[in-house]
Amino acid sequence: MADQPQSRTAGLEDPLAKLSQLAQKPSPQGGAERILPPVHLWNPPFCGDIGLKISRDGTWSLNNSPIRRPELVRLFASILRLDKEGYRLVTPVEMVSIAVEDAPFVAVEMQIANGPCGQELSFRTLQDDWVRADADHRLSFETGPSGGLKPYLMVRNGLRALLSRALMLDLVKLGEIRTLEGKGIFGIASAGEFFAMAPADQIGAHDE
């Protein structure tokens, strides 16, 4: 009886300590490689809201207090899942909700390489994960409240990263115009894929 209310009403450190302990169970494969837990296979009971949130700038917080330990945020990011009910942190034995203002990840660095299909763009998130933009990790662009474009990268299993403004400017410089269905489209090429950003006549104002 004592275990159930603790998952909802424990103090500031206890929920984090408990989740951290549950998430850090060693992989049966061992080794130093970063292996993401199979959260898609887990179906633990839902334990409610403990006050976790990811802000638009990528800051993780508990009850409006930022989580200052990067290794803890990195660990929690590895057990993040998007369900039809919303974002969840999932361990083998319990699951809690987490509020996300925009996207759960933020990309802050880009590398450019030449691959078999030409230009390849890879992006680093705040959790130091590198993701290459390709057929499985697509770039997409949405119109923001102010009318500007917001760039996103699919990281994994429905979880996206919002690219920083600086990266958006870099993408515009790397962009090219291609004809798709008889129309000029401005977009970005990576790993053999072309990710449409906007009609070519709408992007001209960004060119310098």
C-alpha positions as a Markdown table, in Angstrom:
| # | Residue | x | y | z |
|---|---|---|---|---|
| 1 | Met | 0.0 | 0.0 | 0.0 |
| 2 | Ala | 2.8 | 2.4 | 0.7 |
| 3 | Asp | 4.4 | 2.1 | -2.8 |
| 4 | Gln | 1.5 | 3.4 | -4.8 |
| 5 | Pro | 1.2 | 7.0 | -3.4 |
| 6 | Gln | 4.9 | 7.5 | -3.4 |
| 7 | Ser | 5.0 | 7.5 | -7.2 |
| 8 | Arg | 2.7 | 10.5 | -7.2 |
| 9 | Thr | 3.5 | 12.4 | -4.0 |
| 10 | Ala | 7.2 | 11.9 | -3.3 |
| 11 | Gly | 9.5 | 14.9 | -2.8 |
| 12 | Leu | 11.5 | 16.7 | -5.4 |
| 13 | Glu | 14.4 | 14.2 | -5.5 |
| 14 | Asp | 12.6 | 11.0 | -4.9 |
| 15 | Pro | 10.7 | 10.7 | -8.3 |
| 16 | Leu | 14.0 | 11.4 | -10.2 |
| 17 | Ala | 16.0 | 9.0 | -8.0 |
| 18 | Lys | 13.4 | 6.3 | -8.5 |
| 19 | Leu | 13.1 | 6.7 | -12.3 |
| 20 | Ser | 16.9 | 6.9 | -12.6 |
| 21 | Gln | 17.3 | 3.7 | -10.6 |
| 22 | Leu | 14.7 | 1.9 | -12.7 |
| 23 | Ala | 16.1 | 3.1 | -16.0 |
| 24 | Gln | 19.8 | 2.3 | -15.2 |
| 25 | Lys | 19.4 | -1.5 | -15.1 |
| 26 | Pro | 22.4 | -2.9 | -17.0 |
| 27 | Ser | 21.9 | -4.2 | -20.5 |
| 28 | Pro | 22.4 | -8.0 | -20.8 |
| 29 | Gln | 24.7 | -7.3 | -23.7 |
| 30 | Gly | 27.1 | -5.3 | -21.4 |
| 31 | Gly | 29.8 | -3.1 | -22.9 |
| 32 | Ala | 30.1 | 0.7 | -23.1 |
| 33 | Glu | 28.0 | 1.3 | -26.2 |
| 34 | Arg | 24.9 | 3.4 | -25.8 |
| 35 | Ile | 21.9 | 1.0 | -26.3 |
| 36 | Leu | 18.4 | 2.5 | -26.2 |
| 37 | Pro | 16.0 | 0.5 | -24.0 |
| 38 | Pro | 13.2 | -1.3 | -25.8 |
| 39 | Val | 10.5 | 1.1 | -24.4 |
| 40 | His | 8.1 | 0.1 | -27.3 |
| 41 | Leu | 7.9 | -3.4 | -25.7 |
| 42 | Trp | 7.1 | -2.2 | -22.2 |
| 43 | Asn | 3.6 | -1.9 | -20.9 |
| 44 | Pro | 3.8 | -0.9 | -17.2 |
| 45 | Pro | 1.1 | 0.7 | -15.2 |
| 46 | Phe | 0.6 | 4.5 | -15.6 |
| 47 | Cys | 1.5 | 6.3 | -12.4 |
| 48 | Gly | 0.3 | 9.8 | -13.3 |
| 49 | Asp | 1.9 | 13.2 | -13.5 |
| 50 | Ile | 4.9 | 14.0 | -11.3 |
| 51 | Gly | 5.6 | 17.5 | -12.7 |
| 52 | Leu | 8.1 | 16.7 | -15.5 |
| 53 | Lys | 8.3 | 19.1 | -18.4 |
| 54 | Ile | 10.4 | 19.8 | -21.5 |
| 55 | Ser | 10.5 | 23.5 | -22.5 |
| 56 | Arg | 10.7 | 24.7 | -26.1 |
| 57 | Asp | 14.4 | 25.4 | -25.6 |
| 58 | Gly | 15.0 | 21.8 | -24.5 |
| 59 | Thr | 15.3 | 22.4 | -20.8 |
| 60 | Trp | 14.0 | 19.5 | -18.7 |
| 61 | Ser | 12.4 | 20.5 | -15.3 |
| 62 | Leu | 10.6 | 18.9 | -12.4 |
| 63 | Asn | 7.9 | 21.1 | -10.7 |
| 64 | Asn | 9.4 | 24.1 | -12.6 |
| 65 | Ser | 12.9 | 23.5 | -11.3 |
| 66 | Pro | 15.4 | 22.7 | -14.0 |
| 67 | Ile | 17.2 | 19.4 | -13.9 |
| 68 | Arg | 20.8 | 20.4 | -13.8 |
| 69 | Arg | 22.5 | 17.0 | -14.3 |
| 70 | Pro | 23.1 | 16.4 | -18.0 |
| 71 | Glu | 23.6 | 12.7 | -17.5 |
| 72 | Leu | 20.2 | 12.4 | -15.8 |
| 73 | Val | 18.5 | 14.2 | -18.7 |
| 74 | Arg | 20.3 | 12.0 | -21.2 |
| 75 | Leu | 19.1 | 8.9 | -19.3 |
| 76 | Phe | 15.5 | 10.1 | -19.2 |
| 77 | Ala | 15.6 | 11.0 | -22.9 |
| 78 | Ser | 16.5 | 7.3 | -23.6 |
| 79 | Ile | 13.3 | 6.1 | -22.0 |
| 80 | Leu | 11.0 | 8.7 | -23.6 |
| 81 | Arg | 8.1 | 7.5 | -25.6 |
| 82 | Leu | 5.2 | 9.1 | -27.6 |
| 83 | Asp | 1.9 | 7.3 | -27.1 |
| 84 | Lys | -1.6 | 8.3 | -28.3 |
| 85 | Glu | -2.2 | 9.7 | -24.9 |
| 86 | Gly | 0.9 | 11.9 | -25.0 |
| 87 | Tyr | 4.6 | 11.8 | -24.0 |
| 88 | Arg | 5.6 | 9.3 | -21.4 |
| 89 | Leu | 8.8 | 8.2 | -19.5 |
| 90 | Val | 8.6 | 4.5 | -19.4 |
| 91 | Thr | 10.5 | 1.9 | -17.4 |
| 92 | Pro | 9.8 | -1.8 | -17.2 |
| 93 | Val | 7.7 | -1.3 | -14.0 |
| 94 | Glu | 6.1 | 2.1 | -14.2 |
| 95 | Met | 5.2 | 5.0 | -16.5 |
| 96 | Val | 4.7 | 8.7 | -15.9 |
| 97 | Ser | 3.6 | 11.6 | -18.1 |
| 98 | Ile | 5.8 | 14.5 | -19.2 |
| 99 | Ala | 4.6 | 17.8 | -20.7 |
| 100 | Val | 6.4 | 18.9 | -23.9 |
| 101 | Glu | 6.0 | 22.5 | -25.1 |
| 102 | Asp | 7.2 | 21.9 | -28.6 |
| 103 | Ala | 9.5 | 19.0 | -29.5 |
| 104 | Pro | 11.1 | 16.7 | -27.0 |
| 105 | Phe | 14.6 | 17.2 | -28.5 |
| 106 | Val | 16.5 | 20.3 | -29.7 |
| 107 | Ala | 19.2 | 20.1 | -32.4 |
| 108 | Val | 22.1 | 22.6 | -32.0 |
| 109 | Glu | 24.9 | 21.5 | -34.3 |
| 110 | Met | 25.2 | 20.2 | -37.9 |
| 111 | Gln | 27.9 | 18.3 | -39.7 |
| 112 | Ile | 28.2 | 18.0 | -43.5 |
| 113 | Ala | 29.7 | 15.0 | -45.2 |
| 114 | Asn | 29.9 | 13.4 | -48.6 |
| 115 | Gly | 28.2 | 10.0 | -48.9 |
| 116 | Pro | 27.4 | 7.5 | -51.7 |
| 117 | Cys | 24.3 | 9.6 | -52.6 |
| 118 | Gly | 26.0 | 13.0 | -52.2 |
| 119 | Gln | 25.5 | 15.5 | -49.4 |
| 120 | Glu | 24.8 | 14.1 | -45.9 |
| 121 | Leu | 23.6 | 16.2 | -43.0 |
| 122 | Ser | 23.9 | 15.0 | -39.4 |
| 123 | Phe | 22.6 | 16.9 | -36.4 |
| 124 | Arg | 23.6 | 16.8 | -32.7 |
| 125 | Thr | 20.9 | 17.1 | -30.1 |
| 126 | Leu | 21.4 | 18.6 | -26.6 |
| 127 | Gln | 21.7 | 15.1 | -25.3 |
| 128 | Asp | 24.8 | 14.6 | -27.7 |
| 129 | Asp | 23.0 | 12.1 | -30.0 |
| 130 | Trp | 23.9 | 12.5 | -33.7 |
| 131 | Val | 21.1 | 11.8 | -36.2 |
| 132 | Arg | 21.6 | 11.8 | -39.9 |
| 133 | Ala | 18.8 | 13.3 | -42.0 |
| 134 | Asp | 17.7 | 10.5 | -44.4 |
| 135 | Ala | 14.7 | 8.4 | -45.4 |
| 136 | Asp | 14.1 | 7.2 | -41.9 |
| 137 | His | 15.0 | 10.5 | -40.1 |
| 138 | Arg | 13.2 | 13.1 | -42.2 |
| 139 | Leu | 13.5 | 16.9 | -42.1 |
| 140 | Ser | 10.2 | 18.7 | -42.1 |
| 141 | Phe | 9.2 | 22.4 | -42.0 |
| 142 | Glu | 6.1 | 23.9 | -40.4 |
| 143 | Thr | 4.8 | 27.4 | -40.3 |
| 144 | Gly | 5.1 | 29.0 | -36.8 |
| 145 | Pro | 2.8 | 31.4 | -35.1 |
| 146 | Ser | 4.7 | 34.4 | -36.6 |
| 147 | Gly | 4.6 | 33.0 | -40.1 |
| 148 | Gly | 8.2 | 31.8 | -40.2 |
| 149 | Leu | 9.3 | 28.3 | -40.9 |
| 150 | Lys | 10.1 | 25.9 | -38.0 |
| 151 | Pro | 12.5 | 23.0 | -38.9 |
| 152 | Tyr | 12.2 | 19.6 | -37.3 |
| 153 | Leu | 14.1 | 16.3 | -37.6 |
| 154 | Met | 12.6 | 12.9 | -36.9 |
| 155 | Val | 14.9 | 11.3 | -34.3 |
| 156 | Arg | 13.1 | 8.0 | -33.5 |
| 157 | Asn | 9.7 | 6.5 | -33.1 |
| 158 | Gly | 7.7 | 9.7 | -33.5 |
| 159 | Leu | 10.1 | 11.8 | -31.4 |
| 160 | Arg | 11.3 | 14.9 | -33.2 |
| 161 | Ala | 14.0 | 17.5 | -32.6 |
| 162 | Leu | 13.4 | 21.2 | -33.2 |
| 163 | Leu | 16.4 | 22.7 | -35.0 |
| 164 | Ser | 17.9 | 25.9 | -33.6 |
| 165 | Arg | 17.4 | 29.2 | -35.4 |
| 166 | Ala | 21.1 | 29.2 | -36.3 |
| 167 | Leu | 20.7 | 25.7 | -38.0 |
| 168 | Met | 17.7 | 27.0 | -39.9 |
| 169 | Leu | 19.8 | 29.8 | -41.4 |
| 170 | Asp | 22.5 | 27.2 | -42.3 |
| 171 | Leu | 19.9 | 25.1 | -44.0 |
| 172 | Val | 18.7 | 28.0 | -46.1 |
| 173 | Lys | 22.2 | 28.6 | -47.3 |
| 174 | Leu | 22.6 | 25.0 | -48.3 |
| 175 | Gly | 19.2 | 24.8 | -49.9 |
| 176 | Glu | 18.5 | 24.3 | -53.6 |
| 177 | Ile | 15.6 | 24.6 | -56.0 |
| 178 | Arg | 14.2 | 21.5 | -57.7 |
| 179 | Thr | 11.2 | 21.0 | -59.9 |
| 180 | Leu | 8.6 | 18.8 | -58.4 |
| 181 | Glu | 5.3 | 18.1 | -60.1 |
| 182 | Gly | 6.0 | 21.1 | -62.4 |
| 183 | Lys | 6.7 | 23.5 | -59.6 |
| 184 | Gly | 9.9 | 25.0 | -58.3 |
| 185 | Ile | 10.5 | 23.8 | -54.7 |
| 186 | Phe | 13.2 | 25.1 | -52.4 |
| 187 | Gly | 14.5 | 22.3 | -50.1 |
| 188 | Ile | 17.4 | 20.5 | -48.6 |
| 189 | Ala | 19.2 | 17.4 | -49.9 |
| 190 | Ser | 20.6 | 14.8 | -47.5 |
| 191 | Ala | 21.5 | 11.1 | -48.0 |
| 192 | Gly | 19.8 | 10.8 | -51.3 |
| 193 | Glu | 16.5 | 12.4 | -50.1 |
| 194 | Phe | 15.1 | 15.9 | -50.9 |
| 195 | Phe | 13.2 | 17.6 | -48.1 |
| 196 | Ala | 10.9 | 20.3 | -49.3 |
| 197 | Met | 11.0 | 23.5 | -47.4 |
| 198 | Ala | 8.7 | 25.9 | -49.3 |
| 199 | Pro | 7.7 | 27.0 | -52.8 |
| 200 | Ala | 10.8 | 28.6 | -54.5 |
| 201 | Asp | 9.0 | 32.0 | -54.9 |
| 202 | Gln | 8.4 | 32.2 | -51.1 |
| 203 | Ile | 11.9 | 31.5 | -50.0 |
| 204 | Gly | 13.5 | 34.2 | -52.2 |
| 205 | Ala | 13.3 | 36.8 | -49.4 |
| 206 | His | 15.8 | 34.8 | -47.3 |
| 207 | Asp | 18.4 | 34.8 | -50.0 |
| 208 | Glu | 21.3 | 37.3 | -49.7 |
